Amino acid sequence: MKIKKAIAPKKKQNRNTDNDLQKENEYLRMENAYLKKLHALIQQKQQSLKKTKHT
């Protein structure tokens, strides 16, 4: 006896998948921008500390 798997409609699944991917993409872009700013601030702080040590 074979068990049949339920097949979900592809259009609905694609919409949800596309929507999820768009949300994930937006989140990753925001995270990337945040990390770039954080990295720049850390470098700026390190340069500032180097200047104060040398003067």
PyMOL CGO cylinders between C-alpha atoms (Angstrom):
from pymol import cmd
from pymol.cgo import CYLINDER

trace = [
    CYLINDER, 0.00, 0.00, 0.00, 1.48, 3.32, -1.07, 0.3, 1, 1, 1, 1, 1, 1,
    CYLINDER, 1.48, 3.32, -1.07, 1.14, 6.47, 1.00, 0.3, 1, 1, 1, 1, 1, 1,
    CYLINDER, 1.14, 6.47, 1.00, 0.33, 9.57, -1.01, 0.3, 1, 1, 1, 1, 1, 1,
    CYLINDER, 0.33, 9.57, -1.01, 1.88, 12.85, 0.04, 0.3, 1, 1, 1, 1, 1, 1,
    CYLINDER, 1.88, 12.85, 0.04, -0.22, 15.97, 0.11, 0.3, 1, 1, 1, 1, 1, 1,
    CYLINDER, -0.22, 15.97, 0.11, 0.93, 18.47, -2.49, 0.3, 1, 1, 1, 1, 1, 1,
    CYLINDER, 0.93, 18.47, -2.49, 0.53, 22.13, -1.58, 0.3, 1, 1, 1, 1, 1, 1,
    CYLINDER, 0.53, 22.13, -1.58, -0.37, 24.60, -4.31, 0.3, 1, 1, 1, 1, 1, 1,
    CYLINDER, -0.37, 24.60, -4.31, 2.86, 25.96, -5.76, 0.3, 1, 1, 1, 1, 1, 1,
    CYLINDER, 2.86, 25.96, -5.76, 1.65, 29.51, -6.34, 0.3, 1, 1, 1, 1, 1, 1,
    CYLINDER, 1.65, 29.51, -6.34, 0.78, 30.07, -2.71, 0.3, 1, 1, 1, 1, 1, 1,
    CYLINDER, 0.78, 30.07, -2.71, 4.03, 28.49, -1.58, 0.3, 1, 1, 1, 1, 1, 1,
    CYLINDER, 4.03, 28.49, -1.58, 6.04, 30.61, -4.02, 0.3, 1, 1, 1, 1, 1, 1,
    CYLINDER, 6.04, 30.61, -4.02, 4.42, 33.80, -2.75, 0.3, 1, 1, 1, 1, 1, 1,
    CYLINDER, 4.42, 33.80, -2.75, 5.22, 32.90, 0.83, 0.3, 1, 1, 1, 1, 1, 1,
    CYLINDER, 5.22, 32.90, 0.83, 8.72, 31.87, -0.11, 0.3, 1, 1, 1, 1, 1, 1,
    CYLINDER, 8.72, 31.87, -0.11, 9.28, 35.08, -2.07, 0.3, 1, 1, 1, 1, 1, 1,
    CYLINDER, 9.28, 35.08, -2.07, 7.88, 37.15, 0.78, 0.3, 1, 1, 1, 1, 1, 1,
    CYLINDER, 7.88, 37.15, 0.78, 10.06, 35.33, 3.31, 0.3, 1, 1, 1, 1, 1, 1,
    CYLINDER, 10.06, 35.33, 3.31, 13.12, 35.76, 1.12, 0.3, 1, 1, 1, 1, 1, 1,
    CYLINDER, 13.12, 35.76, 1.12, 12.42, 39.47, 0.69, 0.3, 1, 1, 1, 1, 1, 1,
    CYLINDER, 12.42, 39.47, 0.69, 12.07, 39.89, 4.46, 0.3, 1, 1, 1, 1, 1, 1,
    CYLINDER, 12.07, 39.89, 4.46, 15.26, 37.93, 5.07, 0.3, 1, 1, 1, 1, 1, 1,
    CYLINDER, 15.26, 37.93, 5.07, 17.09, 39.96, 2.43, 0.3, 1, 1, 1, 1, 1, 1,
    CYLINDER, 17.09, 39.96, 2.43, 15.94, 43.23, 4.02, 0.3, 1, 1, 1, 1, 1, 1,
    CYLINDER, 15.94, 43.23, 4.02, 17.00, 42.00, 7.46, 0.3, 1, 1, 1, 1, 1, 1,
    CYLINDER, 17.00, 42.00, 7.46, 20.43, 40.95, 6.21, 0.3, 1, 1, 1, 1, 1, 1,
    CYLINDER, 20.43, 40.95, 6.21, 20.92, 44.30, 4.45, 0.3, 1, 1, 1, 1, 1, 1,
    CYLINDER, 20.92, 44.30, 4.45, 20.10, 46.15, 7.68, 0.3, 1, 1, 1, 1, 1, 1,
    CYLINDER, 20.10, 46.15, 7.68, 22.41, 43.88, 9.66, 0.3, 1, 1, 1, 1, 1, 1,
    CYLINDER, 22.41, 43.88, 9.66, 25.20, 44.41, 7.13, 0.3, 1, 1, 1, 1, 1, 1,
    CYLINDER, 25.20, 44.41, 7.13, 24.77, 48.21, 7.30, 0.3, 1, 1, 1, 1, 1, 1,
    CYLINDER, 24.77, 48.21, 7.30, 24.84, 48.08, 11.10, 0.3, 1, 1, 1, 1, 1, 1,
    CYLINDER, 24.84, 48.08, 11.10, 28.00, 45.96, 11.14, 0.3, 1, 1, 1, 1, 1, 1,
    CYLINDER, 28.00, 45.96, 11.14, 29.73, 48.31, 8.67, 0.3, 1, 1, 1, 1, 1, 1,
    CYLINDER, 29.73, 48.31, 8.67, 28.91, 51.31, 10.88, 0.3, 1, 1, 1, 1, 1, 1,
    CYLINDER, 28.91, 51.31, 10.88, 30.05, 49.44, 13.97, 0.3, 1, 1, 1, 1, 1, 1,
    CYLINDER, 30.05, 49.44, 13.97, 33.32, 48.48, 12.27, 0.3, 1, 1, 1, 1, 1, 1,
    CYLINDER, 33.32, 48.48, 12.27, 33.90, 52.10, 11.22, 0.3, 1, 1, 1, 1, 1, 1,
    CYLINDER, 33.90, 52.10, 11.22, 33.28, 53.32, 14.78, 0.3, 1, 1, 1, 1, 1, 1,
    CYLINDER, 33.28, 53.32, 14.78, 35.69, 50.75, 16.20, 0.3, 1, 1, 1, 1, 1, 1,
    CYLINDER, 35.69, 50.75, 16.20, 38.39, 51.77, 13.73, 0.3, 1, 1, 1, 1, 1, 1,
    CYLINDER, 38.39, 51.77, 13.73, 37.79, 55.44, 14.51, 0.3, 1, 1, 1, 1, 1, 1,
    CYLINDER, 37.79, 55.44, 14.51, 38.09, 54.74, 18.24, 0.3, 1, 1, 1, 1, 1, 1,
    CYLINDER, 38.09, 54.74, 18.24, 41.32, 52.76, 17.72, 0.3, 1, 1, 1, 1, 1, 1,
    CYLINDER, 41.32, 52.76, 17.72, 42.83, 55.57, 15.63, 0.3, 1, 1, 1, 1, 1, 1,
    CYLINDER, 42.83, 55.57, 15.63, 41.83, 58.08, 18.29, 0.3, 1, 1, 1, 1, 1, 1,
    CYLINDER, 41.83, 58.08, 18.29, 43.51, 55.97, 20.97, 0.3, 1, 1, 1, 1, 1, 1,
    CYLINDER, 43.51, 55.97, 20.97, 46.70, 55.68, 18.88, 0.3, 1, 1, 1, 1, 1, 1,
    CYLINDER, 46.70, 55.68, 18.88, 46.84, 59.45, 18.42, 0.3, 1, 1, 1, 1, 1, 1,
    CYLINDER, 46.84, 59.45, 18.42, 46.46, 60.13, 22.14, 0.3, 1, 1, 1, 1, 1, 1,
    CYLINDER, 46.46, 60.13, 22.14, 49.20, 57.63, 23.00, 0.3, 1, 1, 1, 1, 1, 1,
    CYLINDER, 49.20, 57.63, 23.00, 51.67, 59.18, 20.53, 0.3, 1, 1, 1, 1, 1, 1,
    CYLINDER, 51.67, 59.18, 20.53, 51.17, 62.79, 21.63, 0.3, 1, 1, 1, 1, 1, 1,
]
cmd.load_cgo(trace, "trace")
